Amino acid sequence: MDGSTPAVGVRPFRAEDAGRWDDFVEACPAGTFFHRARWQRVIERAFGHRTHYLLAERGGVVTGVLPLTHVRSALFGSSLISNAFAVYGGPVAADEESRRALDAAAVRLMQELGVPVLEMRSTADRPGWLAKTGLYATFRKPLLPLVAANMKAVPRKQRAMIRKGIQNGLRSEVDAGVDRLHRVYAESVRNLGTPVFAKSYFRILTEEFGECCDIVTIISDGEAVAAVLNFYFRDEVLPFYGGGVPAARALAANDFMYWEVMRRACERGCRVFDFGRSKTGTGPYAFKRNWGFEPTPLCYEFRLAAGHKPPDLNPLNPKFRLLVAGWKRLPLPLATRLGPMIVKGIG
């Protein structure tokens, strides 16, 4: 033996790797909830997409992970995405050699599958990749140890909206099922002109992630007016799928809902509130800034086959203006039936 450091090897993830994979993600500062191994089962169960999760090792020790999903759609084409249906992605690695090895393995996989687009949903650009910046920003802020201190830290005008919700008699409940969440979320998303996920997707998320997620529902006069599905990772909370009925705005139900998520997360011991991504210049972007959160631009990186451009599948794309306007007018039962068939191909 010459004492040299073993080379990094990359291989496909196996079911028995799940514990080691998640331990690595948990320990690595760049790891996120969307890098967890359970996302593979969620995506395959909910959408039927083929996943390609890659594990980097050196001398039998995990040094990097990369979750990849092959999203295929007759409407939107074919892409290899890390990670599909997620805010964050890309390789999580202990060192530069492992990161480069995962990148190279992803590019080879892209070529082997004949996929024209490889997308990494990263937080910073890297040399050699086409970076798409300026579309999305993420919003993260520390939580203070005491509930009262967090309330005081909310800017004055936003704090007044929370108090308006309290004065309107709103209360929050943690739901055991997804029925009320999906009903509220479906109406909210339809009203925005975008397709809704299937109720089964939300059920699968709660089944796979268990205590690492919950649903906070806001009640007014016995009726659910807003609801949000939250993810928990390390000491962070991430409200992810949420919405409200039309009456929610006048009641300040959405403002009260996110405060209740924050309050409950503080009591749970969370130390970071991740408000997730929003498109630059939109209402949700401004809403999060009103809470005192500062945007951090997201940098999505691409490798493209010859003649291909990065996909632009967001509702702000002028090509989708008429489709968005038409979708807003669909009866809710029809939008709920058609939405899952469309959104599964967007990723």
Summary of the structure (lengths in Angstrom):
residues: 347
radius of gyration: 20.7
end to end distance: 47.3
largest distance: 74.0
contacts: 1096
relative contact order: 0.16
helix: 41%
strand: 28%
